[in-house]
């Protein structure tokens, strides 16, 4: 009799189970669910739709299926760290209109496709460090207009293409340290007006075009240490930048190994073959942004840029600039900054080809 009664009770528990009762292993309250350390292999379903936080760290989750969070419209914070997630299908974490913080550290993610984080219009913090990411597809972070912190440290990233971080107008901190980065394309950090911290230390860079940094705010802190720098003519402009003087330590050539670039005699910075200087100056009729060097003279500290005839130039610090030829301005600066904006304005009384005084 006891055995039959037990079976009846079990049957009643099954058929009377609350429809939206969370799966075993999650402890929930109206505003949050704690699903940590429960050996879960997938995202639990039937969670309360009212929750603003779900804690899924330290499980065995291997994948996130499309629509796994579709019934959680109020979700604001989601720790998914320390799982075994290898792929994030496009759209799997999309359409969470209130999500502000997403933590996916210590997983096995290798690739971030375009649209991965689509429509996360309120996302402010995205932690993806300590994964195995090698490739970030263009548009992977598109339209995260509120994003302030993006951590991609401790991955296997080798290249940062132009436009990788486009449309992130509020980004303040970008972490790319402890990767395998050898190449950063010019324009990789364009349109990041609020960025104040950029981590690039402990990568595999031997040289980097100064143009990479020319679109960044002048107050930014950039970490470049512990890269295997090749101290030759391509790195010469960095000697003029105060922010880098104690960070760049030569790995090559052998005779300069271990020396700070700031202490190396410019005459020692020799390229074996002719190379294109890493910075060229571009112009427009209204503004000129130093996106690359055309000419750098250490004794003279001069940059030349082309300008329209009959215009003078100056920068925000009012450094003295003279019309050099019919079509270029010679900019004399005491210390080149990472980012500088130069403006040109009409000077009707100037005769093309003359040598006017300081503006």
C-alpha positions in Angstrom: 0.0 0.0 0.0 2.8 2.4 0.9 4.5 1.7 -2.4 1.3 2.5 -4.4 0.7 5.7 -2.4 4.3 6.8 -3.1 3.7 6.3 -6.8 0.5 8.3 -6.7 2.2 11.2 -4.9 5.0 11.3 -7.5 2.4 11.3 -10.3 0.6 14.2 -8.7 3.8 16.2 -8.3 4.5 15.7 -12.0 1.1 16.7 -13.3 0.7 19.6 -10.8 4.1 21.1 -11.4 3.9 24.9 -11.8 4.1 25.7 -15.5 6.9 28.3 -15.2 8.8 26.6 -12.4 12.6 26.8 -13.0 14.5 23.7 -13.8 16.3 21.8 -11.0 19.5 23.4 -10.0 18.4 27.1 -10.2 17.5 28.9 -7.1 15.2 31.9 -8.0 13.7 35.0 -6.6 11.5 37.4 -8.4 14.4 39.5 -9.6 17.2 36.9 -10.0 18.1 33.3 -10.5 21.3 31.6 -9.2 22.3 28.7 -11.4 26.0 28.6 -10.5 28.0 25.3 -10.0 25.1 23.1 -11.0 26.8 21.1 -13.8 24.3 22.5 -16.3 25.1 21.6 -19.9 22.6 24.0 -21.5 20.8 27.2 -20.7 17.9 26.4 -18.3 14.4 27.1 -19.5 11.2 28.0 -17.7 12.9 30.7 -15.7 10.7 33.5 -14.2 10.2 36.2 -16.9 10.6 38.9 -14.2 14.3 38.3 -13.4 16.9 41.0 -14.2 19.9 38.8 -13.5 20.8 35.2 -14.1 24.0 33.7 -12.8 25.3 30.8 -14.9 29.0 30.7 -14.0 31.0 27.5 -13.3 28.8 25.1 -15.3 29.4 22.8 -18.2 27.5 24.7 -20.8 28.9 24.1 -24.3 26.6 26.1 -26.6 23.9 28.8 -26.6 21.0 28.0 -28.7 19.1 30.6 -30.7 16.3 32.1 -28.6 17.7 30.7 -25.3 17.0 34.0 -23.6 13.9 35.1 -25.6 11.6 34.9 -22.6 13.7 37.1 -20.4 13.0 40.6 -21.6 14.0 42.3 -18.3 17.4 40.8 -18.1 20.1 43.4 -17.2 23.1 41.3 -16.1 24.2 37.9 -17.2 27.4 36.2 -15.9 28.2 33.2 -18.2 31.9 32.8 -17.3 33.8 29.6 -16.6 31.8 27.3 -18.9 32.8 25.4 -22.1 31.1 27.6 -24.6 32.9 27.3 -28.0 30.5 29.1 -30.3 28.1 32.0 -30.1 25.6 31.7 -33.1 24.7 35.0 -34.6 21.7 36.3 -32.8 21.9 33.9 -29.9 22.4 36.7 -27.4 20.5 39.3 -29.4 17.3 41.2 -28.7 17.7 41.6 -24.9 16.7 45.3 -24.8 17.7 45.9 -21.2 20.9 43.9 -21.0 23.7 46.1 -19.5 26.4 43.6 -18.4 27.5 40.4 -20.1 30.4 38.3 -18.8 31.7 35.4 -20.9 35.2 35.0 -19.6 37.1 31.7 -19.3 35.2 29.9 -22.1 36.4 28.4 -25.4 35.0 30.9 -27.9 37.1 31.0 -31.0 35.1 33.2 -33.4 32.8 36.2 -33.1 30.5 36.4 -36.2 28.8 39.5 -37.3 25.5 40.1 -35.5 26.5 38.2 -32.4 25.4 41.1 -30.1 22.8 42.7 -32.4 20.2 44.9 -30.8 21.8 45.0 -27.4 21.1 48.7 -27.3 21.8 49.1 -23.5 24.9 47.0 -23.2 27.6 48.8 -21.3 30.0 46.1 -20.2 31.2 43.1 -22.3 33.9 40.8 -20.9 35.3 38.2 -23.4 38.8 37.8 -22.0 40.5 34.4 -21.5 38.8 32.7 -24.5 40.4 31.3 -27.6 39.2 34.0 -30.0 41.3 34.2 -33.2 38.9 36.2 -35.5 36.5 39.0 -35.0 34.3 39.5 -38.0 33.6 43.0 -39.1 30.3 44.1 -37.5 30.6 41.8 -34.5 30.3 44.8 -32.2 28.2 47.0 -34.5 25.7 49.4 -33.0 26.6 48.8 -29.3 26.0 52.5 -28.8 26.1 52.4 -25.0 29.1 50.1 -24.7 31.8 51.5 -22.3 34.1 48.6 -21.5 35.2 45.9 -23.9 37.6 43.3 -22.6 39.2 41.0 -25.2 42.5 40.3 -23.3 44.0 36.8 -23.2 42.8 35.5 -26.5 44.6 34.4 -29.7 43.8 37.4 -31.8 46.5 38.1 -34.4 45.1 41.0 -36.5 42.9 44.1 -35.9 41.3 45.1 -39.2 40.0 48.5 -39.9 36.5 49.1 -38.7 36.6 46.3 -36.0 35.4 48.7 -33.4 33.2 51.0 -35.5 30.1 52.6 -34.1 31.1 52.4 -30.4 30.7 56.1 -29.6 30.8 55.6 -25.8 33.6 53.1 -25.5 36.0 54.1 -22.7 38.2 51.1 -22.1 39.4 48.6 -24.7 41.5 45.6 -23.6 43.6 43.7 -26.2 46.5 42.7 -24.1 48.0 39.2 -23.9 47.0 38.2 -27.4 49.1 37.3 -30.5 48.6 40.6 -32.3 51.2 41.3 -35.0 49.2 43.7 -37.2 46.9 46.6 -36.5 45.5 48.3 -39.6 45.2 52.0 -39.8 41.6 53.0 -39.0 41.2 50.1 -36.5 40.5 52.7 -33.7 38.5 55.3 -35.7 35.5 57.0 -34.2 36.1 56.2 -30.6 35.8 59.8 -29.2 35.6 58.8 -25.5 38.3 56.1 -25.4 40.6 56.8 -22.4 42.3 53.4 -22.0 43.7 51.0 -24.7 45.6 47.9 -23.6 48.0 46.4 -26.2 50.8 45.0 -23.9 52.1 41.5 -24.2 51.4 40.9 -27.9 53.7 40.0 -30.8 54.1 43.5 -32.4 57.5 44.3 -33.8 56.3 47.7 -35.3 53.2 49.6 -35.5 52.2 52.6 -37.7 51.8 55.7 -35.7 48.7 56.4 -37.9 46.9 53.7 -35.8 46.7 56.2 -32.9 46.1 59.4 -34.8 42.3 59.2 -34.5 42.3 58.7 -30.7 41.7 61.3 -28.1 44.9 63.1 -27.0 44.3 62.2 -23.3 44.1 58.5 -23.9 46.4 56.1 -21.9 47.9 53.5 -24.2 49.8 50.4 -22.9 52.4 49.1 -25.3 54.9 47.3 -23.1 56.2 43.8 -23.5 56.1 43.6 -27.2 59.1 42.4 -29.2 59.8 45.8 -30.8 62.2 46.0 -33.8 63.9 49.3 -33.2 64.6 50.7 -36.6 63.5 53.7 -38.7 59.9 52.7 -38.6 59.8 53.2 -34.8 61.6 56.5 -35.0 58.5 58.7 -34.6 57.7 57.1 -31.2 60.8 58.7 -29.7 59.0 62.0 -29.9 55.9 60.8 -28.0 56.2 61.3 -24.2 53.5 58.7 -23.5 55.6 55.9 -25.0 59.1 56.8 -23.9 59.3 54.3 -21.0 57.1 51.6 -22.6 59.0 50.6 -25.8 61.9 48.4 -25.1 63.9 47.1 -28.0 64.0 43.3 -28.7 65.8 43.7 -32.1 68.4 44.4 -33.5 70.6 42.5 -31.1 72.8 45.5 -30.3 69.8 47.4 -29.0 68.2 44.6 -27.1 66.9 45.6 -23.7 67.3 49.3 -24.3 64.5 51.8 -24.1 63.7 53.4 -27.4 63.8 56.8 -25.8 67.4 56.3 -24.9 68.5 55.0 -28.4 70.5 57.5 -30.5 68.3 58.3 -33.6 71.3 57.4 -35.8 71.0 53.8 -34.6 67.4 53.5 -35.9 68.3 52.2 -39.3 66.2 50.2 -41.8 68.2 47.8 -44.0 65.9 48.4 -46.9 64.1 51.6 -48.0 60.7 51.7 -46.3 57.6 53.9 -46.4 57.5 56.1 -43.3 54.7 55.0 -41.0 52.8 58.3 -40.9 51.5 60.5 -43.7 49.6 63.7 -43.3 46.3 64.1 -45.1 44.5 67.3 -45.6 41.1 68.9 -46.5 40.0 72.4 -47.0 38.6 72.6 -43.4 40.6 70.3 -41.3 43.8 68.2 -41.4 44.2 65.1 -39.2 47.7 63.6 -38.8 47.1 60.1 -40.0 50.6 59.4 -41.0 54.1 61.1 -41.3 55.3 62.5 -44.6 58.5 63.8 -43.1 60.0 63.7 -39.7 63.3 65.4 -38.8 64.6 64.8 -35.3 66.8 67.8 -35.2 64.1 70.0 -36.7 61.0 68.1 -35.5 59.1 69.1 -38.6 56.0 67.6 -40.3 54.9 68.8 -43.7 51.4 68.6 -44.9 49.7 69.7 -48.1 47.3 72.6 -48.0 45.3 74.6 -50.5 47.1 77.7 -51.8 46.5 80.9 -49.8 45.8 79.1 -46.5 47.8 79.0 -43.2 47.7 76.3 -40.6 47.9 75.9 -36.9 47.0 73.3 -34.3 45.1 73.4 -31.0 48.2 74.3 -29.0 49.1 77.2 -31.4 52.5 75.8 -32.3 54.2 77.9 -34.9 53.6 76.9 -38.5 54.9 78.5 -41.6 53.9 78.2 -45.3 56.7 76.1 -46.7 55.9 76.0 -50.4 53.1 76.8 -52.7 51.2 73.6 -51.6 52.4 72.6 -48.2 52.7 73.7 -44.5 55.7 73.0 -42.4 54.6 72.3 -38.9 57.2 72.9 -36.2 56.4 71.3 -32.9 58.4 70.8 -29.7 56.7 67.5 -29.0 54.5 65.5 -31.3 51.3 64.3 -29.7 49.5 61.0 -30.3 46.5 62.8 -31.8 46.5 66.3 -33.2 44.0 68.3 -35.2 45.2 71.0 -37.6 42.9 73.6 -39.1 43.5 75.7 -42.1 41.9 79.1 -42.7 42.0 81.7 -45.5 44.7 84.3 -45.5 43.8 86.7 -48.4 46.9 88.9 -48.0 49.3 86.0 -48.4 51.1 85.6 -51.7 51.5 82.0 -52.8 55.0 80.9 -52.3 56.0 83.5 -49.8 57.4 82.9 -46.3 54.9 84.6 -43.8 55.5 84.9 -40.2 53.8 82.9 -37.5 50.0 83.0 -37.6 
